[in-house]
Amino acid sequence: QLNELMGKERDVPVDQRENRVVKFDDDDVDKYWLCGLSPHEVLRHTRSDLGLWEKIQDEGAKKEWDALPQEKKDEYGYESDLYRFLEQLVNG
C-alpha cells in the first residue's frame, strides 16, 4: 500500500531517485551553466582547473530557466552571481 501511495522509491534520497524531476532552482543544479557558462566545465583539465564540481546540468532545468522572463531571472540573481565569479577569476 505504501508503494501505491508514495511510490516505490519513497526510501531513496531525492537526488538518487530515477524518476526525479530536476528543477532549475534545486540546490544541486549548476546555476552558472543555466546562465550559459560553467567555469568549472570550461576550465576543467587546464592549469586553472577549479576542482571537483558535482552540480547537475539538466536540459529540462535549462529549458525551464530559459522560459523565464528576464525580470524573473534577475530576481534569482544567478546571472549576477556568475558575473561576480568570473570577475574574481579574471582579477585573481
Stockholm file with secondary structure:
# STOCKHOLM 1.0

chainA/1-92         QLNELMGKERDVPVDQRENRVVKFDDDDVDKYWLCGLSPHEVLRHTRSDLGLWEKIQDEGAKKEWDALPQEKKDEYGYESDLYRFLEQLVNG
#=GR chainA/1-92 SS CHHHHHCTTTTSCGGGCTTCCCCTTSTTBCHHHHTTCCHHHHTTTSTTCCCCCCCBCCHHHHHHHHTSCHHHHHHHTHHHHHHHHHHHHHHC
#=GC SS_cons        CHHHHHCTTTTSCGGGCTTCCCCTTSTTBCHHHHTTCCHHHHTTTSTTCCCCCCCBCCHHHHHHHHTSCHHHHHHHTHHHHHHHHHHHHHHC
//
